[in-house]
Amino acid sequence: MIEKIARSHDAVLGYRVVGDVTREDYEELVPAVQAVVDEHGRARLLLDLTDFRWEKAEAWGADLRFGEHFRHVIERMAVVGDHGWEKWLARLAEPFYAQDAQFFTDQDAAWDWLAE
């Protein structure tokens, strides 16, 4: 499940990813990101993966299409978590999902970096 974080504003979107991600989650995420891109020409994205468990196989295609479609307009992606694999995921995000990606253990620091 992907939940929008209330602190989202303007071209900065934040989402808390909880449990398993499904294809339906992308059906909500993609239009939300597209609306921000349509309005601002770009987006900055925070993904809090602290409570993330796994992405269902049915969602893998949607995940890849998301990256292919948005990687040139997502200026920054902040990955928040408390596991080593999340840091690795942030490195992987840069060439496939965003122009710049960073890993954070503190959500406030991630928001600050996105706002710079």
N, C-alpha and C positions, 0 to 999 in steps of 0.2 A: 504494500500500500504506500502511496505517495501522498503526503499532506503538505499543502502550502503553508509556509510560515508567515504569520501575521506581519512580521517585520519587513516583508517584501515591499518594495516601492519603486516607482519609475522603471528604469531598465534593470533593476536588481531583483532577482527572484530567488527565494529560498524554499527548499523542500526538505521535509523530514521523511526519510525512507524507512518504513517499518515492516519487518517480516519479509514476506516474499513479494517481489515485483511481478506483475502480470502484464499481459498485452493491454488490458483495459486501463492500466495505470498510464501507459503511453498515450492512449486515446484521450486522456485528460491533460497530460503534460504537454504534448505537442501543440495543441491549439493555444494553450496559455503562453508558451514561449513564442509562438508565431505572432500572437497579438502584441507582445512586447517588441519584437523585431519590427513588425509593421509600423508601430508607433514611434520607436526610437532609432531604428536602423541597426540596432545591436542589442545584446543582452549580456548580463553577468549573472552567473548562476551559483548558488550554494546548495550542496547536497549533504545533508547530515545523515551519515550512514551508521551512526552509533547503534541503532536498533535494527539495522538491515540484516537479513538472514541470507537470502538467495534470490536470484532472478530465475523465474520459471523458463523452461526451454521455449515455451510458446511466445515469450517476450523477446527472445534474442534477435529476431528479424527486425522488430520495431526498434530495438536498442541501436542496432547498426544503422538503420535508416535515419534515426534521430541524429546520430553523429554525422552521417554523410550530409544531411540537410542543413544542420546548424553549426558545424565546426568553424566556418568562416565568419559567423556573426556572433558567436559567443566569445567575447573578449577575454573573460576570466571565468574560471570555474574553481570554486573552493570546495574541497572535499573534507568534511569534518568527520572524525572518528577517533577510536581509541585502540585500533589494531594495526599491526604492521602491514597487512595486506591492503589496507585502505591507503597507506602512503604510496604503495606500489601502484594502486589504481589511479591515483592522482597523476603519477608520471605517465601512465598509459593514456590518460585523458587528453593530454596536451596535443599530440598529433591527430587524434581521432575525434575529439569532442569540443575542443576549445583552443584558442590561440595561446592562452597561458593558463596553467593549472597549478594549484598549490594544495598541500595537505596541511590541515590544522587539527589540533586536539581541542581547541577552544573556539566555540562558535562566535563569540564576540570578536575575537581576532580575525576570523574569517570575514565577518561583516565589514570590519574596518578596512581590510585589504580590498574587498570588492568596491568599497566606496571611494577609494583613492583615485 
